[in-house]
Amino acid sequence: MSTKTERKAETSSGIEMKVAFKPDDADIDYARDLGDPGEFPFTRGPYASMYRGKLWTMRQYAGYASAAESNARYRYLLEHGQTGLSVAFDLPTQMGYDSDHPLARGEVGKVGVAIDTLDDMERLFDRIPLDKVSTSMTINSTAAILLAMYISVARKQGVSPDKISGTIQNDILKEYIARGTYIYPPRQSLRIVTDIFAYCARETPRWNTISISGYHIREAGSTAAQEVAFTLANAIAYVQAAVESGLDVDEFAPRIGFFFNSHNQFLEEVAKFRAARRLWARIMRERFGARDPRSQMLRFHAQTAGSSLTAQQPEVNIVRTTIQARATLVLRCFASTRRQRVLR
């Protein structure tokens, strides 16, 4: 008689996995839990055909030490097929310090571009038409300042604010939880976030006013389930604060976006994304009374997991990021089959 003990298979979140699945294992009500693509609760995606009719925006996160260097890089990427920009700012810019401040010493231009003045911002987007290029800016505590600079540059180009498109991260709560680039206390920080919601709803209707981020929470050590839990908890706090400030939920919620991590557990990541969609749809409809379907859609960007990579055997990283990217592509491209995708 064999004394061999079978090892349990678990995901990285500690969820036990079955050795084999049968058709009757899933207790699913199709209309309640899945629905058609583009229909509530948007488990199978926010758009009926997802990205087979129109490709998603392709952008590479980049930012060199100076505005001029970064501008050259951005123009190169756009000339070689990239369809949008993703700006990385250095830590002093993220924390609201000028490059010549004593506390900025050693950090200027280290992890992104240094932007101190409107002149810097003009050089950053020189010869880049802001009415034709969508720009994502990874900026939080100083998001209002960088967005104001961006709008000013657009106006100098002759582009009105209602013609620009893009995203500011503007997710200050995850900075307290996982990352650390906050300036003001939480209540005052939330006031700035909701003021941005209100301004952009009036002046920049094509701009995504926040990218609520689970990515950094996962990088800081959370499980997949915790990533969704913290992210949606933060999202609820933002929506609640905006509603309490007097905004109508359907006035700002359609411009809310999300940002998730994608790790090595392929099926767990696919399930995580689908669960997050369904949860958000119900939160917005049942808790906040959102009636506009766009307010109920969880549109998100996903990035492969930096914490899963290794410096010692870099070739392994190619395989890991391929698996991670595949988990998001399954959700992105095939809505009318049994699979699909995410954000536009």
ROVEX-720413 format. One line per 8 residues: number of its first residue (from 0); their letters; for each residue y, z, x of N, C-alpha, C. Coordinates in steps of 0.001 Angstrom, whole numbers, plus 500000, padded with zeros to 6 digits. Each point is the difference from the previous one (the first is absolute). Layout:
N
NUM = a = Y/Z/X/Y/Z/X/Y/Z/X ~ ...
END
This chain:
344
0 = mstkterk = 498807/500000/500843/501193/500000/499157/501243/500000/500878 ~ 500947/499153/499659/501198/499884/500811/500915/501195/499779 ~ 500532/500502/501103/500965/501115/499915/501420/499507/500255 ~ 500157/498692/500095/501304/499426/500282/500962/500245/498840 ~ 501179/500494/500295/501025/500250/498989/501001/498853/499987 ~ 500208/499442/498816/500964/498903/499894/501423/500524/500153 ~ 500791/499320/500819/501390/500380/500182/500826/499491/498832 ~ 500833/500856/499474/500853/499588/498894/501068/499032/500503
8 = aetssgie = 500285/498993/499200/501073/499062/500334/501258/500446/499287 ~ 501070/500175/500764/501260/500439/499432/501130/499106/500462 ~ 501037/499903/499182/501211/499322/500429/500798/500936/500898 ~ 501084/499497/500571/500830/500838/500859/500703/501091/499213 ~ 500011/499901/498671/500571/501040/499155/498962/501034/499581 ~ 498760/499834/500489/498954/500943/499644/499349/499727/498665 ~ 500199/498807/499451/499381/499629/498726/498624/499427/500272 ~ 498970/500584/499376/498632/499545/500247/499781/498614/499399
16 = mkvafkpd = 499329/499159/500766/499717/498632/499559/498520/499868/499670 ~ 499709/499279/498930/498612/499743/499644/499381/499005/500973 ~ 498694/500110/500161/499286/499051/500855/499976/498630/499338 ~ 499825/499992/498680/499988/498743/499254/500667/500219/498645 ~ 500659/498960/499507/500685/500071/498707/499264/499132/498986 ~ 499959/500473/498760/499383/499268/498908/501071/499615/498980 ~ 499724/498991/499169/501011/499543/499043/500487/501099/499059 ~ 499128/500972/499666/500407/501034/499045/500598/501232/500678
24 = dadidyar = 500255/499923/501321/500576/501145/500704/501463/500238/499631 ~ 500711/498950/499670/501437/500128/499744/500254/500232/498512 ~ 500648/501108/499698/500359/500316/498623/501422/499494/499773 ~ 500123/498725/499659/501313/499355/499923/500212/499407/498617 ~ 501145/500309/499427/500466/499319/498802/500953/498911/500480 ~ 499647/498740/499771/500764/498903/500597/501474/500042/499619 ~ 500286/500087/498732/501395/499973/499558/500771/501220/500499 ~ 499345/501164/500000/500676/501231/500403/500201/500082/501506
32 = dlgdpgef = 498971/499657/500775/500013/500251/501437/500343/498779/500845 ~ 499717/498808/499517/500233/498803/500798/501056/499114/499360 ~ 499654/499374/498892/500937/499073/499381/500052/498683/500758 ~ 500619/499014/499392/500139/498703/500655/501075/500072/501080 ~ 499930/499124/500994/501076/499950/501004/501346/499760/499334 ~ 501011/500755/500418/501319/499870/499422/500204/500779/498721 ~ 498980/500762/499566/500094/500778/498767/499761/501481/500298 ~ 500603/500879/499191/499824/501438/500135/498513/500336/499997
40 = pftrgpya = 499519/500911/500869/500720/500839/500969/500133/499371/501396 ~ 499905/498695/500076/500271/499251/501232/499039/500336/501145 ~ 498811/500504/499666/499006/500284/501039/499674/498759/500798 ~ 499957/498864/499308/499645/498742/500649/501225/499211/500442 ~ 501132/500677/500065/501183/499379/500575/501138/499807/499025 ~ 501231/499953/500503/501170/499858/499136/500262/498595/499484 ~ 499341/498981/500592/500263/498618/499600/498691/499317/499620 ~ 500058/499136/498998/498784/499376/499473/499261/499184/501053
48 = smyrgklw = 500726/499203/500778/499348/499160/501009/500189/500550/501402 ~ 500644/501180/500097/500312/500631/501278/500683/498991/500920 ~ 499475/499760/501197/500752/499191/500964/499394/498620/500237 ~ 499189/499540/499034/499481/498638/500125/501050/498982/499601 ~ 500956/500427/499159/501071/499096/499604/501192/500057/500935 ~ 500243/501179/500585/501122/500179/500916/499588/501003/501065 ~ 500152/499622/501268/499601/500896/501082/500905/501211/500073 ~ 499449/501109/500485/500805/501191/500249/500889/499783/501222
56 = tmrqyagy = 501016/500828/500123/500901/499899/501142/499293/500449/501270 ~ 500108/499187/501044/499387/500339/501290/501095/500415/500970 ~ 499913/501227/500504/501019/500501/500921/499362/500886/501067 ~ 500510/499911/501200/499510/500802/501120/501018/501085/500320 ~ 499539/501220/500070/500856/501142/500321/500481/499865/501439 ~ 501320/499926/500190/500530/499739/501338/501406/500552/500146 ~ 500306/500420/501210/501339/500466/500338/500071/500292/501477 ~ 500775/499202/500724/500161/500213/501437/501201/500912/500255
64 = asaaesna = 500263/500314/501246/500999/501013/500333/501393/499661/499484 ~ 500404/498740/500119/501353/499625/499594/499965/499079/498788 ~ 501140/499945/499307/500114/499131/498831/499823/498533/500380 ~ 500555/499593/501137/499893/498600/500424/498549/499623/500296 ~ 499270/500886/500701/498582/499732/500291/499189/499910/498712 ~ 500270/500908/499081/499263/500008/498742/500298/498753/499190 ~ 501255/499578/499984/500379/498791/499279/499247/498782/500529 ~ 499882/499913/501317/499268/498874/500595/498541/500022/499564
72 = ryrylleh = 499425/501201/499947/498612/500134/499561/499855/499607/498527 ~ 500915/500467/499159/499916/499687/498575/500104/498501/499751 ~ 500922/499348/500684/500144/498560/499801/498774/499244/500488 ~ 499400/500484/501090/498764/499392/500496/498889/500131/498953 ~ 499845/501189/499430/498942/500219/499004/500213/499132/498764 ~ 501231/499898/499543/500287/499169/498826/499750/498525/500284 ~ 500309/499570/501202/499762/498599/500378/498516/499678/500112 ~ 499161/501034/500179/498567/499774/500183/499176/500456/498796
80 = gqtglsva = 500608/500018/498822/499225/500166/498777/500138/501325/499282 ~ 500642/500989/500615/500184/501253/499291/500976/499785/498849 ~ 499751/500673/498858/500811/499746/498810/500929/501164/499648 ~ 499987/501056/500777/500888/501135/499789/500127/500792/501287 ~ 500906/500983/500003/500219/500827/501177/499640/501448/499702 ~ 499568/500712/501042/499722/501427/499898/500626/500673/501214 ~ 501049/500794/499765/500817/500530/501087/499535/501395/500400 ~ 499733/500167/501305/499702/501308/500585/501260/500525/500678
88 = fdlptqmg = 500431/501192/499611/501178/500637/500593/499573/501079/500985 ~ 500825/500227/501016/499673/501074/500943/500248/501365/499339 ~ 499487/501054/500631/500078/501329/499391/501432/500510/499822 ~ 500919/499797/500959/501374/500430/499736/500590/499364/498742 ~ 499740/498712/499778/500488/499346/498786/499360/500622/498766 ~ 498718/500292/500084/499300/500624/498874/500521/501403/499701 ~ 500484/500688/501040/500461/501381/499847/501517/500113/499852 ~ 500717/498873/500035/501427/500033/499781/500834/500298/501231
96 = ydsdhpla = 499434/499804/501191/500740/500228/501241/500481/498675/500594 ~ 501217/499987/500519/500452/498866/500791/499230/499965/501316 ~ 499934/498825/500603/499225/499848/501237/500558/500826/501155 ~ 501294/500348/499945/500586/500783/501095/499987/501504/499727 ~ 499349/500434/498945/499895/501433/499714/499032/500649/500988 ~ 500288/501185/500476/499108/500664/500974/498557/500141/499501 ~ 499808/500248/498700/498643/500163/499476/499237/498677/499913 ~ 500700/498875/500157/499339/498694/499964/499474/499580/501370
104 = rgevgkvg = 500334/500758/501013/499634/499620/501365/498474/499831/500132 ~ 499591/498899/500585/498583/499723/500197/499314/499335/498835 ~ 500703/499863/498862/499378/499421/498806/500669/498717/499525 ~ 501105/499625/500608/500750/498830/499535/499194/498724/500237 ~ 499749/499266/498932/499270/498738/500110/498535/500140/500362 ~ 499456/501200/499883/498634/500226/500495/498927/499529/499018 ~ 500189/500270/498711/498986/499601/499019/500570/499025/498970 ~ 501130/499410/500319/500631/499058/499087/501425/499729/500439
112 = vaidtldd = 500708/499286/499148/501346/499576/500359/501012/501116/499727 ~ 501000/500114/500879/501085/500964/499822/501135/499352/499206 ~ 500349/500604/498878/501105/499504/499169/501004/501138/499827 ~ 501171/499848/500618/501046/501014/499917/501173/499583/499124 ~ 500253/498702/499922/501209/499510/499338/499689/498768/499153 ~ 500958/499628/499181/499868/498769/499220/499893/498792/500921 ~ 500682/500048/501137/499915/498908/500968/498557/499823/500491 ~ 499305/501118/500220/498578/499916/500382/499193/499301/498918
120 = merlfdri = 500272/500363/498745/499254/499423/498884/500283/498511/499873 ~ 501224/499596/500255/500341/498571/499954/499237/499233/501075 ~ 499895/500582/501196/499239/499331/501066/498511/499951/499665 ~ 499513/501038/499335/498584/500057/499647/499598/498846/499076 ~ 500915/499606/499092/499679/498953/499022/500810/498726/500208 ~ 500493/499812/501195/500749/498792/500319/499139/498755/499772 ~ 500554/499025/499270/499328/498722/499700/498716/500170/499172 ~ 499901/501105/499291/498885/500225/499076/500587/500090/498591
128 = pldkvsts = 499737/499031/499121/500607/499978/498659/499383/501069/499094 ~ 500768/501008/499649/499457/501142/499277/499744/499711/498522 ~ 500436/498851/499504/499637/499608/498636/498667/499264/499953 ~ 499458/499672/501169/498738/499262/500055/498873/500796/500648 ~ 500324/501061/500730/498998/500787/500725/499944/501410/499421 ~ 498787/500450/499671/499788/501361/499515/499824/500938/501207 ~ 500657/501158/499954/499971/500924/501133/499513/501380/499575 ~ 499001/500481/500699/499524/501372/499816/500537/500847/501145
136 = mtinstaa = 500595/501154/499656/500550/500880/501032/499318/501362/499925 ~ 499316/500361/501080/499335/501297/500058/501026/501058/500382 ~ 500664/500526/498988/501092/500947/500204/500009/500970/498823 ~ 500243/501270/500265/499874/501014/498958/501263/500846/499840 ~ 500223/500974/500884/501138/500900/499804/501337/499276/500091 ~ 500060/498911/500764/501244/499222/500104/499904/498673/499241 ~ 499130/499943/499003/499773/498752/499266/501269/499496/499325 ~ 500784/500903/499417/501213/499576/499293/500984/499326/500955
144 = illamyis = 500085/500525/501228/500937/499446/500983/499550/498616/500447 ~ 498712/499857/500314/499501/498697/500469/500031/498962/498889 ~ 499729/500417/498755/500090/499061/498889/501449/499551/499794 ~ 500948/500930/500137/501411/499640/499868/500404/498989/501070 ~ 499523/500203/501223/500279/499049/501076/499398/498637/499688 ~ 498772/499998/499489/499316/498742/499668/500784/499233/498933 ~ 500450/500714/498969/500790/499360/498942/501302/499446/500567 ~ 500616/500736/500912/501252/499536/500619/499782/498720/500803
152 = varkqgvs = 498884/499941/500735/499681/498791/500760/499797/498827/499043 ~ 499277/500248/498899/499777/498941/499014/501331/499490/499455 ~ 500902/500896/499672/501304/499591/499473/500778/499171/501021 ~ 499903/500374/501287/500676/499212/501040/499405/498603/500103 ~ 498715/499862/499620/499364/498682/499968/500341/499230/498724 ~ 500703/500662/499072/500298/499368/498721/498910/500187/498974 ~ 499099/500959/500232/498874/500264/499095/500323/501252/499182 ~ 499985/499886/498679/500289/501148/499147/498800/500948/499973
160 = pdkisgti = 500229/501302/499771/498903/500979/500022/498860/499680/499044 ~ 500297/499360/498864/498932/499714/499044/499075/498879/500459 ~ 500308/499386/501146/499152/498920/500517/499080/500473/501132 ~ 500213/501198/500542/499155/500462/501108/498708/500602/499453 ~ 498951/499940/500815/498713/500575/499609/499362/500691/501196 ~ 499218/501010/499706/499341/500747/501068/499671/501407/499545 ~ 499801/500880/500971/499553/501368/499717/500589/500955/501028 ~ 500419/501172/499551/500220/501117/500916/498913/501033/499717
168 = qndilkey = 499493/500643/501064/498936/500976/499779/500535/501171/499164 ~ 501078/500661/500439/500725/500963/499165/499108/501104/499437 ~ 498893/500317/500688/499032/500995/499527/500168/501274/500827 ~ 500929/500837/499600/500330/501160/500817/498968/501122/499877 ~ 499288/500095/498885/499055/501101/499829/498838/499904/500985 ~ 499534/498795/500270/498906/499887/500966/500472/500313/501411 ~ 501317/499946/500251/500511/500411/501298/499820/501506/500195 ~ 500195/500769/498933/499740/501442/500078/498515/500283/500157
176 = iargtyiy = 499167/499199/499364/498560/500248/499986/499332/499570/501300 ~ 500387/498836/500530/499168/499410/501046/500736/499434/501197 ~ 501310/499729/499914/500578/499178/501056/501191/500628/500709 ~ 500921/500598/499270/501016/500807/500650/501386/499432/500165 ~ 500287/498764/499570/501348/499458/500204/500885/500271/498784 ~ 500142/501281/499678/500904/500394/498915/501253/500620/500601 ~ 501094/500008/499231/501276/500565/500431/500436/501124/499066 ~ 500038/499688/498691/500557/500917/499020/498884/500802/499317
184 = pprqslri = 500345/501092/499311/499000/500757/499236/499393/499140/498891 ~ 498827/500387/499492/499306/499158/499018/500811/499661/498759 ~ 500662/500975/499380/500725/499715/498761/501113/498979/500227 ~ 500776/500185/501060/501079/499060/500313/499443/498629/500377 ~ 498863/499999/500682/499354/498730/500358/499555/499245/498761 ~ 499446/500724/499033/499584/499360/498754/501196/499419/499254 ~ 501135/500679/500078/501211/499481/499343/500390/498650/500590 ~ 499896/499867/501328/500324/498724/500637/499036/498911/499526
192 = vtdifayc = 498707/500352/499918/498998/499030/499550/500328/499497/498593 ~ 500292/500910/499076/500260/499583/498623/501341/499266/499877 ~ 500967/500351/500846/501256/499237/500011/499755/498554/500431 ~ 499089/499816/500951/499638/498639/500423/499322/499255/498853 ~ 499108/500682/499260/499378/499386/498822/501079/499458/499053 ~ 500973/500861/499705/501027/499638/499023/500863/498848/500507 ~ 500418/500068/501258/500853/498949/500556/499278/498652/499998 ~ 498767/500010/500492/499276/498728/500128/499651/499407/498637
200 = aretprwn = 499758/500847/499006/499736/499476/498656/501198/499201/499493 ~ 501204/500424/500386/501225/499307/499564/500344/498811/500890 ~ 499895/500180/501312/500583/499049/500940/498991/499089/500704 ~ 498788/500480/500252/499019/499206/500763/498666/499978/499247 ~ 499935/499314/498864/498822/500064/499130/498726/499447/500613 ~ 500101/499229/501094/498804/499448/500641/499505/500879/501151 ~ 500678/501121/500230/499672/500854/501136/499028/501099/499571 ~ 498933/500219/500781/499064/501094/499761/500593/501269/500607
208 = tisisgyh = 500268/500988/499159/500809/501143/500407/499225/501099/500715 ~ 498680/499943/499988/499215/501019/500690/498600/499461/500260 ~ 499419/500405/501112/498601/499699/500315/499314/501335/500258 ~ 499355/500522/498976/499423/501355/500053/498717/499938/500812 ~ 499967/500779/501067/499058/499730/501092/498877/501030/500119 ~ 498779/499517/499819/498832/500804/500331/499539/499751/501420 ~ 500476/498900/500580/499543/499603/501338/500166/501130/501009 ~ 501184/500581/500062/500278/501016/501020/499229/501286/499731
216 = ireagsta = 499755/500290/498728/499218/501176/499631/498565/499840/500482 ~ 499457/498795/499861/498638/499735/500486/499956/500056/501524 ~ 501019/499449/500648/500050/500038/501460/500099/501434/500518 ~ 500576/500885/499190/500134/501400/500401/498722/500802/499775 ~ 498972/499360/499403/498704/500670/499916/499421/500184/498617 ~ 500620/499448/498962/499461/500188/498657/498774/499118/499775 ~ 499257/500316/498956/498926/499120/499540/500597/498933/499089 ~ 499183/499047/499587/500465/498952/499093/500454/500597/498670
224 = aqevaftl = 499228/500952/499472/500358/500622/498731/501304/500784/500123 ~ 500160/500722/501101/501240/500748/500226/501192/499066/500168 ~ 499780/498854/500628/501071/499015/500166/500561/499581/498645 ~ 499106/499671/499072/500449/499612/498656/500662/501175/499298 ~ 499423/501189/500133/500527/501172/499305/501422/500321/500452 ~ 500230/500069/501313/501332/500303/500510/500997/498894/499639 ~ 499559/498756/500114/500902/498877/499728/500454/499991/498546 ~ 499060/500172/499082/500369/499990/498585/500772/501263/499622
232 = anaiayvq = 499726/501123/500655/500790/501210/499753/501458/499768/500403 ~ 500192/499377/501156/501363/499660/500424/500650/499025/499018 ~ 499228/499007/499562/500535/499007/499061/500444/500663/498698 ~ 499204/500927/499509/500363/500727/498774/501309/500757/500211 ~ 500154/500617/501185/501230/500745/500287/501220/499079/499995 ~ 499871/498803/500563/501122/499056/500009/500362/499551/498594 ~ 498994/499639/499210/500267/499529/498643/500611/501118/499160 ~ 499459/501209/500131/500530/501141/499252/501460/500261/500370
240 = aavesgld = 500303/499965/501300/501380/500230/500453/500942/498934/499464 ~ 499539/498755/499978/500838/498911/499498/500257/500129/498503 ~ 498951/500354/499254/500149/500182/498557/500951/501165/499711 ~ 499854/501097/500749/500876/501163/499803/501452/499695/500367 ~ 500206/498999/500862/501374/499623/500357/500649/499122/498935 ~ 499218/499606/498993/500550/499209/498907/499569/498554/499969 ~ 499161/499572/500943/499550/498611/500021/498863/499787/499001 ~ 499990/498861/499362/498881/499604/499155/498858/499528/500883
248 = vdefapri = 498790/500438/499708/498877/499714/500892/499791/498509/500201 ~ 500175/499207/498954/499778/498557/500122/501159/499291/500694 ~ 501060/500748/500301/501129/499428/500720/499710/499902/501497 ~ 499225/500964/500535/499766/500036/501450/498547/499844/500402 ~ 499066/500368/499132/498584/500032/500392/499418/498638/500398 ~ 500461/498869/499424/499433/498719/500432/500236/499680/501474 ~ 500950/500671/500657/500282/499725/501412/499366/501032/500931 ~ 499114/500841/499478/499282/500957/500844/498801/499302/500627
256 = gfffnshn = 499823/500185/501305/498839/499481/500705/499265/501122/500714 ~ 498809/499691/500486/499181/500982/500699/499496/499423/501319 ~ 499532/500886/500863/499539/499615/501337/498790/500852/500341 ~ 498823/499361/500102/498762/500738/500255/499363/499601/501332 ~ 499125/500866/500445/499212/499784/501209/498673/499355/499620 ~ 499415/499259/500926/498668/499442/499771/499122/500344/501186 ~ 498958/500812/499750/499113/500484/501066/498657/499264/499989 ~ 499045/500546/500725/498756/499277/500269/498988/500015/498856
264 = qfleevak = 500095/500994/499105/499026/500090/498908/500357/498974/498925 ~ 499390/498834/500098/500404/498842/499208/500015/500283/498501 ~ 498881/500463/499449/499914/500207/498560/500909/501133/499543 ~ 500121/501036/500835/500890/501104/499639/501449/499534/499920 ~ 500406/499135/500921/501383/499517/499982/500260/499122/498783 ~ 499069/499127/499663/500155/499163/498801/500100/500890/498763 ~ 499110/500993/499916/500015/500912/498852/501299/500796/499950 ~ 500508/500386/501169/501252/500764/500064/501158/499201/499427
272 = fraarrlw = 500128/498754/500413/501097/499167/499518/499915/499802/498484 ~ 498796/499729/499508/499824/499769/498566/500286/501274/499198 ~ 499548/501140/500519/500253/501274/499316/501496/500311/499964 ~ 500694/499721/501110/501437/500261/500054/500738/499167/498963 ~ 499602/498748/499841/500627/499143/498987/499845/500590/498608 ~ 498768/500389/499688/499713/500498/498655/500728/501328/499731 ~ 499990/500875/500990/500688/501290/499861/501497/499807/499747 ~ 500617/499114/500807/501441/499798/499880/500366/499403/498646
280 = arimrerf = 499218/499060/499521/500271/499387/498698/500014/501054/498901 ~ 499031/500906/500044/499915/501034/498962/501088/501058/500166 ~ 500316/500355/501239/501084/500961/500244/501316/499466/499425 ~ 500268/498741/500276/501283/499434/499569/500066/499842/498477 ~ 498905/499602/499391/500025/499795/498547/499919/501321/499246 ~ 499082/500894/500416/499732/501199/499222/500909/501163/500365 ~ 500382/500129/501278/500846/501119/500404/501485/499681/499867 ~ 500376/498772/500399/501423/499658/500028/500429/499049/498890
288 = gardprsq = 499054/499542/499192/500348/499164/498860/500497/498614/500359 ~ 499600/499482/501153/500426/498660/500411/499385/498960/499063 ~ 500816/499081/499533/499526/498959/499083/499944/498621/500661 ~ 500822/499782/500992/499988/498725/500726/498735/499939/500853 ~ 499132/498981/499812/498782/499914/500822/500279/500020/501497 ~ 501173/499496/500423/500323/500013/501425/500172/501416/500530 ~ 500371/500931/499112/500132/501402/500405/498643/500651/500197 ~ 498968/499444/499392/498661/500580/500059/499151/499409/501116
296 = mlrfhaqt = 500481/498922/500608/499234/499331/501055/500184/500702/501342 ~ 498916/500262/500677/500070/500532/501356/499906/498822/500968 ~ 501168/499593/500506/500063/498933/501000/500040/500668/501368 ~ 499157/499539/500908/499984/500710/501277/499750/499083/501188 ~ 500444/500499/501124/499736/499410/501306/498955/500866/500678 ~ 499067/499398/500706/498989/500760/500731/500030/499612/501472 ~ 499769/500983/500839/500002/499769/501446/498736/500591/500604 ~ 499450/499318/500993/498791/500506/500635/500280/501301/500747
304 = agssltaq = 498946/500752/500287/500123/501393/500433/500197/500138/501503 ~ 501187/500400/500399/500264/500233/501413/499140/501109/500577 ~ 499734/501039/499200/499237/501145/500505/498531/499673/500228 ~ 499539/498858/499505/498589/499621/500193/499786/499195/501280 ~ 501074/499665/500697/499892/499113/501154/499766/500785/501291 ~ 499481/499317/500992/499674/500647/501263/500607/499229/501163 ~ 500543/500737/500963/500540/499371/501211/498898/499709/501006 ~ 498897/500775/499937/498947/499886/501010/499158/498736/499847
312 = qpevnivr = 499749/499579/498768/499213/498794/499734/500768/499137/498993 ~ 501043/499332/500460/500897/499311/499068/499341/498899/499187 ~ 498902/499430/500504/499345/498938/499235/499473/500520/498660 ~ 499668/501285/499958/499519/500603/498762/501076/499926/498914 ~ 501253/500041/500421/501101/499997/499034/500019/498729/499161 ~ 499564/498889/500594/499989/498726/499269/499066/500091/498801 ~ 498816/500581/500217/499025/500134/498918/500510/500969/498937 ~ 500548/501135/500456/500460/501010/499042/501135/499469/499127
320 = ttiqarat = 500986/499369/500609/501124/499508/499193/499585/498839/499096 ~ 498984/499236/500410/499485/498934/499133/499399/500592/498738 ~ 499201/501061/500148/499402/500671/498839/501091/500598/499114 ~ 500973/500623/500632/501076/500642/499251/500836/498975/499236 ~ 500325/498901/500656/500781/498952/499337/499196/499375/498861 ~ 498700/499869/500205/499155/499398/498970/500014/500824/498716 ~ 500076/501332/500122/500039/500857/498811/501216/499690/499143 ~ 501134/499701/500631/501193/499670/499225/499944/498564/499497
328 = lvlrcfas = 499400/499094/500776/499923/498603/499569/499108/499849/498786 ~ 498950/500823/499907/499149/499974/498813/500834/500260/498755 ~ 500993/500874/500114/500846/500330/498863/501101/498982/499781 ~ 500283/499172/500978/501183/499161/499947/499771/498618/499424 ~ 498839/499437/500197/499883/498548/499822/499167/499542/498818 ~ 499152/500852/499431/498999/499471/499087/500000/500722/498655 ~ 501127/499976/499319/500146/500793/498786/499107/499528/498861 ~ 499779/498701/499862/499261/499520/498843/498494/500047/500217
336 = trrqrvlr = 499568/500358/501221/498589/500290/500218/499843/501513/499915 ~ 499015/500570/500683/499818/501449/499980/500812/500705/501072 ~ 500867/499255/500694/500763/500590/501108/501481/499691/499834 ~ 500834/500531/500933/501415/499633/499968/500966/500556/501035 ~ 501358/500132/499708/501016/500373/500974/501184/500865/499576 ~ 501092/500036/500827/501077/500969/499785/501428/499495/499792 ~ 500884/500060/500953/501462/500010/499798/500669/498634/500110 ~ 501039/499787/499230/500823/498782/500138/501380/500397/500422
END
